[in-house]
């Protein structure tokens, strides 16, 4: 019995090379360059996490300001404290004294 081994055509290696180049190119395109690539999805997800953290901080600030606003509208003493501290307002017949710290070289002798 004679068994003949078929020779592969010479162009088989070329087809094999083209197949692998196209496969690697398709995988790279999917990973990095397509509109919905894994890299772009990763970047968008990271940005979304950052924005969610920023949103939580801003919501906490907003809640704090809302509480302070409510307190200033309902508590006259709190409004008076803010008026005195921030705006320098005084009551009628009240004198306000402002003390400045001594500058350098103006020590008591």
LUMVO-387278 format. One record per atom (N, C-alpha, C): atom name; residue number from 1; residue in one letter; x, y negated, z negated. Coordinates in steps of 0.05 Angstrom, whole numbers, plus 32768, in hexadecimal, padded with zeros to 4 digits. Layout:
logu a=CA k=NUM r=a x=X y=Y z=Z
...
# end
This chain:
logu a=N k=1 r=x x=8011 y=8017 z=8000
logu a=CA k=1 r=x x=8000 y=8000 z=8000
logu a=C k=1 r=x x=8012 y=7FE7 z=8000
logu a=N k=2 r=x x=800B y=7FD8 z=8011
logu a=CA k=2 r=x x=801A y=7FBF z=8012
logu a=C k=2 r=x x=8007 y=7FA9 z=8008
logu a=N k=3 r=x x=8011 y=7F9B z=7FF6
logu a=CA k=3 r=x x=8001 y=7F84 z=7FEC
logu a=C k=3 r=x x=800E y=7F6B z=7FF5
logu a=N k=4 r=x x=7FFE y=7F5B z=8000
logu a=CA k=4 r=x x=8008 y=7F42 z=800A
logu a=C k=4 r=x x=8000 y=7F2C z=7FF7
logu a=N k=5 r=x x=8013 y=7F1C z=7FF0
logu a=CA k=5 r=x x=800E y=7F05 z=7FDF
logu a=C k=5 r=x x=800A y=7EED z=7FF2
logu a=N k=6 r=x x=7FF3 y=7EE1 z=7FEE
logu a=CA k=6 r=x x=7FED y=7ECA z=7FFF
logu a=C k=6 r=x x=7FFD y=7EB3 z=7FF6
logu a=N k=7 r=x x=8009 y=7EA5 z=8009
logu a=CA k=7 r=x x=8018 y=7E8D z=8003
logu a=C k=7 r=x x=8004 y=7E76 z=8001
logu a=N k=8 r=x x=8009 y=7E65 z=7FEE
logu a=CA k=8 r=x x=7FF8 y=7E4D z=7FEB
logu a=C k=8 r=x x=8001 y=7E3A z=8001
logu a=N k=9 r=x x=7FEE y=7E2C z=800C
logu a=CA k=9 r=x x=7FF5 y=7E19 z=8020
logu a=C k=9 r=x x=8006 y=7E03 z=8014
logu a=N k=10 r=x x=8017 y=7DF6 z=8024
logu a=CA k=10 r=x x=8029 y=7DE1 z=801A
logu a=C k=10 r=x x=8019 y=7DC9 z=8010
logu a=N k=11 r=x x=8002 y=7DC4 z=801B
logu a=CA k=11 r=x x=7FF3 y=7DAD z=8013
logu a=C k=11 r=x x=7FE4 y=7DB2 z=7FF8
logu a=N k=12 r=x x=7FE5 y=7DC9 z=7FED
logu a=CA k=12 r=x x=7FD9 y=7DCF z=7FD3
logu a=C k=12 r=x x=7FE5 y=7DBE z=7FBD
logu a=N k=13 r=x x=7FFF y=7DBB z=7FBD
logu a=CA k=13 r=x x=800D y=7DAA z=7FA9
logu a=C k=13 r=x x=8004 y=7D8D z=7FAC
logu a=N k=14 r=x x=8000 y=7D84 z=7FC4
logu a=CA k=14 r=x x=7FF7 y=7D69 z=7FC9
logu a=C k=14 r=x x=7FDB y=7D64 z=7FBE
logu a=N k=15 r=x x=7FC9 y=7D77 z=7FC3
logu a=CA k=15 r=x x=7FAE y=7D75 z=7FB9
logu a=C k=15 r=x x=7FAE y=7D76 z=7F9A
logu a=N k=16 r=x x=7FBF y=7D87 z=7F8F
logu a=CA k=16 r=x x=7FC1 y=7D88 z=7F72
logu a=C k=16 r=x x=7FCB y=7D6D z=7F66
logu a=N k=17 r=x x=7FDF y=7D61 z=7F73
logu a=CA k=17 r=x x=7FE9 y=7D47 z=7F6A
logu a=C k=17 r=x x=7FD3 y=7D32 z=7F6C
logu a=N k=18 r=x x=7FC5 y=7D31 z=7F82
logu a=CA k=18 r=x x=7FB0 y=7D1D z=7F86
logu a=C k=18 r=x x=7F9A y=7D21 z=7F71
logu a=N k=19 r=x x=7F93 y=7D3A z=7F6C
logu a=CA k=19 r=x x=7F7E y=7D3F z=7F58
logu a=C k=19 r=x x=7F87 y=7D34 z=7F3C
logu a=N k=20 r=x x=7F9F y=7D3A z=7F33
logu a=CA k=20 r=x x=7FA8 y=7D30 z=7F19
logu a=C k=20 r=x x=7FAB y=7D12 z=7F18
logu a=N k=21 r=x x=7FB4 y=7D06 z=7F2D
logu a=CA k=21 r=x x=7FB6 y=7CE8 z=7F2E
logu a=C k=21 r=x x=7F9B y=7CDC z=7F2C
logu a=N k=22 r=x x=7F87 y=7CE7 z=7F3B
logu a=CA k=22 r=x x=7F6C y=7CDC z=7F3A
logu a=C k=22 r=x x=7F60 y=7CE1 z=7F1F
logu a=N k=23 r=x x=7F64 y=7CF8 z=7F13
logu a=CA k=23 r=x x=7F59 y=7CFE z=7EF8
logu a=C k=23 r=x x=7F65 y=7CEB z=7EE3
logu a=N k=24 r=x x=7F7F y=7CE7 z=7EE4
logu a=CA k=24 r=x x=7F8C y=7CD5 z=7ED0
logu a=C k=24 r=x x=7F82 y=7CB8 z=7ED5
logu a=N k=25 r=x x=7F80 y=7CB1 z=7EEF
logu a=CA k=25 r=x x=7F76 y=7C96 z=7EF5
logu a=C k=25 r=x x=7F5A y=7C91 z=7EEB
logu a=N k=26 r=x x=7F49 y=7CA5 z=7EEE
logu a=CA k=26 r=x x=7F2D y=7CA3 z=7EE5
logu a=C k=26 r=x x=7F2C y=7CA1 z=7EC7
logu a=N k=27 r=x x=7F3C y=7CB1 z=7EB9
logu a=CA k=27 r=x x=7F3C y=7CB0 z=7E9C
logu a=C k=27 r=x x=7F46 y=7C94 z=7E92
logu a=N k=28 r=x x=7F5C y=7C8A z=7E9E
logu a=CA k=28 r=x x=7F66 y=7C70 z=7E97
logu a=C k=28 r=x x=7F51 y=7C5A z=7E9C
logu a=N k=29 r=x x=7F44 y=7C5C z=7EB3
logu a=CA k=29 r=x x=7F2F y=7C48 z=7EB9
logu a=C k=29 r=x x=7F19 y=7C49 z=7EA5
logu a=N k=30 r=x x=7F10 y=7C61 z=7E9D
logu a=CA k=30 r=x x=7EFB y=7C63 z=7E89
logu a=C k=30 r=x x=7F04 y=7C59 z=7E6E
logu a=N k=31 r=x x=7F1D y=7C5D z=7E67
logu a=CA k=31 r=x x=7F27 y=7C55 z=7E4C
logu a=C k=31 r=x x=7F2C y=7C37 z=7E4B
logu a=N k=32 r=x x=7F36 y=7C2B z=7E60
logu a=CA k=32 r=x x=7F3F y=7C0F z=7E5D
logu a=C k=32 r=x x=7F32 y=7BFB z=7E70
logu a=N k=33 r=x x=7F29 y=7C02 z=7E87
logu a=CA k=33 r=x x=7F22 y=7BEE z=7E9B
logu a=C k=33 r=x x=7F05 y=7BEC z=7EA2
logu a=N k=34 r=x x=7EF5 y=7C00 z=7E9C
logu a=CA k=34 r=x x=7ED8 y=7BFF z=7EA4
logu a=C k=34 r=x x=7EC9 y=7BEB z=7E93
logu a=N k=35 r=x x=7EB2 y=7BE5 z=7E9B
logu a=CA k=35 r=x x=7EA1 y=7BD1 z=7E8C
logu a=C k=35 r=x x=7E9A y=7BDB z=7E70
logu a=N k=36 r=x x=7E96 y=7BF5 z=7E6D
logu a=CA k=36 r=x x=7E90 y=7C00 z=7E53
logu a=C k=36 r=x x=7EA6 y=7C13 z=7E4A
logu a=N k=37 r=x x=7EBF y=7C0A z=7E4C
logu a=CA k=37 r=x x=7ED6 y=7C1A z=7E45
logu a=C k=37 r=x x=7ED7 y=7C1D z=7E27
logu a=N k=38 r=x x=7EE5 y=7C31 z=7E1E
logu a=CA k=38 r=x x=7EE9 y=7C36 z=7E02
logu a=C k=38 r=x x=7EF8 y=7C1F z=7DF4
logu a=N k=39 r=x x=7F0B y=7C14 z=7E02
logu a=CA k=39 r=x x=7F1B y=7BFD z=7DF7
logu a=C k=39 r=x x=7F09 y=7BE5 z=7DF3
logu a=N k=40 r=x x=7EF9 y=7BDE z=7E07
logu a=CA k=40 r=x x=7EE7 y=7BC7 z=7E04
logu a=C k=40 r=x x=7ED2 y=7BCC z=7DEF
logu a=N k=41 r=x x=7EC8 y=7BE4 z=7DED
logu a=CA k=41 r=x x=7EB5 y=7BEB z=7DD8
logu a=C k=41 r=x x=7EC2 y=7BE8 z=7DBD
logu a=N k=42 r=x x=7EDB y=7BF1 z=7DBA
logu a=CA k=42 r=x x=7EE9 y=7BEE z=7DA1
logu a=C k=42 r=x x=7EEC y=7BD1 z=7D99
logu a=N k=43 r=x x=7EF4 y=7BC0 z=7DAC
logu a=CA k=43 r=x x=7EF8 y=7BA4 z=7DA7
logu a=C k=43 r=x x=7EDD y=7B97 z=7D9F
logu a=N k=44 r=x x=7EC8 y=7B9D z=7DAC
logu a=CA k=44 r=x x=7EAE y=7B92 z=7DA6
logu a=C k=44 r=x x=7EA5 y=7B9B z=7D8A
logu a=N k=45 r=x x=7EA9 y=7BB4 z=7D84
logu a=CA k=45 r=x x=7EA2 y=7BBE z=7D69
logu a=C k=45 r=x x=7EB1 y=7BB0 z=7D53
logu a=N k=46 r=x x=7ECB y=7BAB z=7D57
logu a=CA k=46 r=x x=7EDC y=7B9D z=7D44
logu a=C k=46 r=x x=7ED2 y=7B80 z=7D40
logu a=N k=47 r=x x=7ECB y=7B73 z=7D57
logu a=CA k=47 r=x x=7EC1 y=7B57 z=7D55
logu a=C k=47 r=x x=7EA6 y=7B57 z=7D47
logu a=N k=48 r=x x=7E95 y=7B6B z=7D4C
logu a=CA k=48 r=x x=7E7B y=7B6C z=7D3F
logu a=C k=48 r=x x=7E7F y=7B6F z=7D21
logu a=N k=49 r=x x=7E92 y=7B80 z=7D18
logu a=CA k=49 r=x x=7E97 y=7B83 z=7CFC
logu a=C k=49 r=x x=7EA0 y=7B69 z=7CEF
logu a=N k=50 r=x x=7EB2 y=7B5B z=7CFD
logu a=CA k=50 r=x x=7EBB y=7B41 z=7CF3
logu a=C k=50 r=x x=7EA4 y=7B2D z=7CF1
logu a=N k=51 r=x x=7E94 y=7B2C z=7D05
logu a=CA k=51 r=x x=7E7D y=7B19 z=7D04
logu a=C k=51 r=x x=7E69 y=7B21 z=7CEF
logu a=N k=52 r=x x=7E65 y=7B3B z=7CEA
logu a=CA k=52 r=x x=7E53 y=7B43 z=7CD4
logu a=C k=52 r=x x=7E5E y=7B3B z=7CB9
logu a=N k=53 r=x x=7E78 y=7B3D z=7CB5
logu a=CA k=53 r=x x=7E84 y=7B34 z=7C9C
logu a=C k=53 r=x x=7E81 y=7B16 z=7C99
logu a=N k=54 r=x x=7E85 y=7B07 z=7CAE
logu a=CA k=54 r=x x=7E82 y=7AEA z=7CAD
logu a=C k=54 r=x x=7E65 y=7AE3 z=7CA8
logu a=N k=55 r=x x=7E53 y=7AF2 z=7CB4
logu a=CA k=55 r=x x=7E36 y=7AED z=7CAF
logu a=C k=55 r=x x=7E2F y=7AF1 z=7C92
logu a=N k=56 r=x x=7E3A y=7B06 z=7C85
logu a=CA k=56 r=x x=7E34 y=7B0B z=7C69
logu a=C k=56 r=x x=7E3E y=7AF4 z=7C58
logu a=N k=57 r=x x=7E56 y=7AEA z=7C5E
logu a=CA k=57 r=x x=7E60 y=7AD3 z=7C4F
logu a=C k=57 r=x x=7E4F y=7ABA z=7C52
logu a=N k=58 r=x x=7E47 y=7AB5 z=7C6B
logu a=CA k=58 r=x x=7E36 y=7A9E z=7C71
logu a=C k=58 r=x x=7E1A y=7AA1 z=7C64
logu a=N k=59 r=x x=7E0F y=7AB9 z=7C63
logu a=CA k=59 r=x x=7DF6 y=7ABD z=7C56
logu a=C k=59 r=x x=7DF8 y=7AB9 z=7C38
logu a=N k=60 r=x x=7E0E y=7AC1 z=7C2C
logu a=CA k=60 r=x x=7E13 y=7ABC z=7C0F
logu a=C k=60 r=x x=7E14 y=7A9E z=7C0A
logu a=N k=61 r=x x=7E23 y=7A90 z=7C1B
logu a=CA k=61 r=x x=7E25 y=7A73 z=7C18
logu a=C k=61 r=x x=7E09 y=7A66 z=7C1B
logu a=N k=62 r=x x=7DFA y=7A6F z=7C2F
logu a=CA k=62 r=x x=7DDF y=7A64 z=7C34
logu a=C k=62 r=x x=7DCD y=7A69 z=7C1C
logu a=N k=63 r=x x=7DCF y=7A81 z=7C10
logu a=CA k=63 r=x x=7DBE y=7A87 z=7BF9
logu a=C k=63 r=x x=7DC6 y=7A75 z=7BE1
logu a=N k=64 r=x x=7DE0 y=7A71 z=7BDE
logu a=CA k=64 r=x x=7DEA y=7A60 z=7BC8
logu a=C k=64 r=x x=7DE0 y=7A43 z=7BCC
logu a=N k=65 r=x x=7DE2 y=7A39 z=7BE4
logu a=CA k=65 r=x x=7DD8 y=7A1E z=7BEA
logu a=C k=65 r=x x=7DBA y=7A1B z=7BE7
logu a=N k=66 r=x x=7DAC y=7A30 z=7BEE
logu a=CA k=66 r=x x=7D8F y=7A30 z=7BEA
logu a=C k=66 r=x x=7D87 y=7A2F z=7BCD
logu a=N k=67 r=x x=7D96 y=7A3F z=7BBC
logu a=CA k=67 r=x x=7D91 y=7A3E z=7B9F
logu a=C k=67 r=x x=7D98 y=7A23 z=7B94
logu a=N k=68 r=x x=7DAE y=7A17 z=7B9C
logu a=CA k=68 r=x x=7DB6 y=79FD z=7B92
logu a=C k=68 r=x x=7DA1 y=79E8 z=7B9B
logu a=N k=69 r=x x=7D98 y=79E9 z=7BB3
logu a=CA k=69 r=x x=7D83 y=79D7 z=7BBD
logu a=C k=69 r=x x=7D6A y=79D9 z=7BAC
logu a=N k=70 r=x x=7D62 y=79F2 z=7BA6
logu a=CA k=70 r=x x=7D4A y=79F6 z=7B96
logu a=C k=70 r=x x=7D4E y=79EB z=7B7A
logu a=N k=71 r=x x=7D66 y=79F0 z=7B6F
logu a=CA k=71 r=x x=7D6C y=79E6 z=7B54
logu a=C k=71 r=x x=7D6C y=79C7 z=7B53
logu a=N k=72 r=x x=7D77 y=79BB z=7B67
logu a=CA k=72 r=x x=7D78 y=799D z=7B68
logu a=C k=72 r=x x=7D5C y=7991 z=7B6B
logu a=N k=73 r=x x=7D4B y=799F z=7B7A
logu a=CA k=73 r=x x=7D2F y=7995 z=7B7E
logu a=C k=73 r=x x=7D1E y=7999 z=7B65
logu a=N k=74 r=x x=7D23 y=79AD z=7B55
logu a=CA k=74 r=x x=7D12 y=79B3 z=7B3F
logu a=C k=74 r=x x=7D1D y=79AA z=7B24
logu a=N k=75 r=x x=7D37 y=79A7 z=7B21
logu a=CA k=75 r=x x=7D43 y=79A0 z=7B07
logu a=C k=75 r=x x=7D4E y=7983 z=7B09
logu a=N k=76 r=x x=7D42 y=7970 z=7AFC
logu a=CA k=76 r=x x=7D4B y=7954 z=7AFD
logu a=C k=76 r=x x=7D67 y=7951 z=7AF1
logu a=N k=77 r=x x=7D6E y=7960 z=7ADC
logu a=CA k=77 r=x x=7D88 y=795E z=7AD0
logu a=C k=77 r=x x=7D9E y=7967 z=7AE3
logu a=N k=78 r=x x=7D99 y=797B z=7AF2
logu a=CA k=78 r=x x=7DAD y=7984 z=7B05
logu a=C k=78 r=x x=7DB1 y=796F z=7B1B
logu a=N k=79 r=x x=7D9B y=7963 z=7B24
logu a=CA k=79 r=x x=7D9D y=794E z=7B38
logu a=C k=79 r=x x=7DAD y=7936 z=7B2D
logu a=N k=80 r=x x=7DA9 y=7930 z=7B13
logu a=CA k=80 r=x x=7DB7 y=7919 z=7B07
logu a=C k=80 r=x x=7DD5 y=791F z=7B05
logu a=N k=81 r=x x=7DDC y=7938 z=7AFE
logu a=CA k=81 r=x x=7DF8 y=793F z=7AFD
logu a=C k=81 r=x x=7E06 y=793C z=7B18
logu a=N k=82 r=x x=7DF9 y=7945 z=7B2D
logu a=CA k=82 r=x x=7E04 y=7942 z=7B48
logu a=C k=82 r=x x=7E06 y=7925 z=7B50
logu a=N k=83 r=x x=7DF2 y=7916 z=7B4A
logu a=CA k=83 r=x x=7DF2 y=78F9 z=7B51
logu a=C k=83 r=x x=7E09 y=78EB z=7B42
logu a=N k=84 r=x x=7E0E y=78F2 z=7B2A
logu a=CA k=84 r=x x=7E23 y=78E5 z=7B1B
logu a=C k=84 r=x x=7E3F y=78EE z=7B25
logu a=N k=85 r=x x=7E42 y=7907 z=7B29
logu a=CA k=85 r=x x=7E5C y=7912 z=7B30
logu a=C k=85 r=x x=7E64 y=790C z=7B4D
logu a=N k=86 r=x x=7E52 y=7911 z=7B5F
logu a=CA k=86 r=x x=7E59 y=790F z=7B7B
logu a=C k=86 r=x x=7E57 y=78F2 z=7B85
logu a=N k=87 r=x x=7E42 y=78E4 z=7B7C
logu a=CA k=87 r=x x=7E3D y=78CA z=7B88
logu a=C k=87 r=x x=7E43 y=78B2 z=7B75
logu a=N k=88 r=x x=7E4C y=78B8 z=7B5D
logu a=CA k=88 r=x x=7E54 y=78A3 z=7B4A
logu a=C k=88 r=x x=7E3D y=7892 z=7B41
logu a=N k=89 r=x x=7E24 y=789B z=7B41
logu a=CA k=89 r=x x=7E0D y=788B z=7B38
logu a=C k=89 r=x x=7E0D y=788A z=7B1A
logu a=N k=90 r=x x=7E01 y=7874 z=7B10
logu a=CA k=90 r=x x=7DFF y=7871 z=7AF3
logu a=C k=90 r=x x=7DE2 y=7869 z=7AED
logu a=N k=91 r=x x=7DDB y=786D z=7AD3
logu a=CA k=91 r=x x=7DC1 y=7865 z=7ACA
logu a=C k=91 r=x x=7DC0 y=7847 z=7AC6
logu a=N k=92 r=x x=7DA9 y=783C z=7AC3
logu a=CA k=92 r=x x=7DA6 y=781F z=7ABF
logu a=C k=92 r=x x=7DB2 y=7818 z=7AA4
logu a=N k=93 r=x x=7DC0 y=7801 z=7AA2
logu a=CA k=93 r=x x=7DCE y=77F7 z=7A8B
logu a=C k=93 r=x x=7DE4 y=780A z=7A82
logu a=N k=94 r=x x=7DF0 y=7818 z=7A94
logu a=CA k=94 r=x x=7E06 y=782A z=7A8E
logu a=C k=94 r=x x=7E1F y=7820 z=7A9D
logu a=N k=95 r=x x=7E35 y=7821 z=7A90
logu a=CA k=95 r=x x=7E4E y=7817 z=7A9C
logu a=C k=95 r=x x=7E60 y=7830 z=7AA2
logu a=N k=96 r=x x=7E6B y=782F z=7AB9
logu a=CA k=96 r=x x=7E7C y=7846 z=7AC1
logu a=C k=96 r=x x=7E99 y=783D z=7AC0
logu a=N k=97 r=x x=7EA9 y=784C z=7AB3
logu a=CA k=97 r=x x=7EC6 y=7847 z=7AB1
logu a=C k=97 r=x x=7ED5 y=785C z=7AC1
logu a=N k=98 r=x x=7EE7 y=7852 z=7AD2
logu a=CA k=98 r=x x=7EF7 y=7864 z=7AE2
logu a=C k=98 r=x x=7F14 y=7862 z=7AD8
logu a=N k=99 r=x x=7F20 y=7878 z=7AD0
logu a=CA k=99 r=x x=7F3B y=7878 z=7AC7
logu a=C k=99 r=x x=7F4D y=7885 z=7ADC
logu a=N k=100 r=x x=7F63 y=7877 z=7AE2
logu a=CA k=100 r=x x=7F76 y=7882 z=7AF6
logu a=C k=100 r=x x=7F8E y=788C z=7AE6
logu a=N k=101 r=x x=7F9A y=78A1 z=7AEF
logu a=CA k=101 r=x x=7FB2 y=78AB z=7AE1
logu a=C k=101 r=x x=7FC9 y=7898 z=7AE7
logu a=N k=102 r=x x=7FDB y=7896 z=7AD3
logu a=CA k=102 r=x x=7FF2 y=7884 z=7AD6
logu a=C k=102 r=x x=8004 y=788F z=7AED
logu a=N k=103 r=x x=800E y=787C z=7AFD
logu a=CA k=103 r=x x=801F y=7884 z=7B13
logu a=C k=103 r=x x=803B y=788B z=7B09
logu a=N k=104 r=x x=804C y=7894 z=7B1A
logu a=CA k=104 r=x x=8067 y=789B z=7B12
logu a=C k=104 r=x x=8076 y=7881 z=7B0B
logu a=N k=105 r=x x=8085 y=7883 z=7AF5
logu a=CA k=105 r=x x=8095 y=786C z=7AEC
logu a=C k=105 r=x x=8085 y=7859 z=7ADB
logu a=N k=106 r=x x=806C y=785D z=7AD5
logu a=CA k=106 r=x x=805C y=784B z=7AC5
logu a=C k=106 r=x x=8056 y=7859 z=7AAA
logu a=N k=107 r=x x=806B y=7861 z=7A9C
logu a=CA k=107 r=x x=8067 y=786F z=7A83
logu a=C k=107 r=x x=8064 y=785A z=7A6D
logu a=N k=108 r=x x=8056 y=7862 z=7A57
logu a=CA k=108 r=x x=8054 y=7850 z=7A40
logu a=C k=108 r=x x=806F y=784E z=7A32
logu a=N k=109 r=x x=8075 y=7835 z=7A29
logu a=CA k=109 r=x x=808E y=7831 z=7A1B
logu a=C k=109 r=x x=808A y=7829 z=79FF
# end
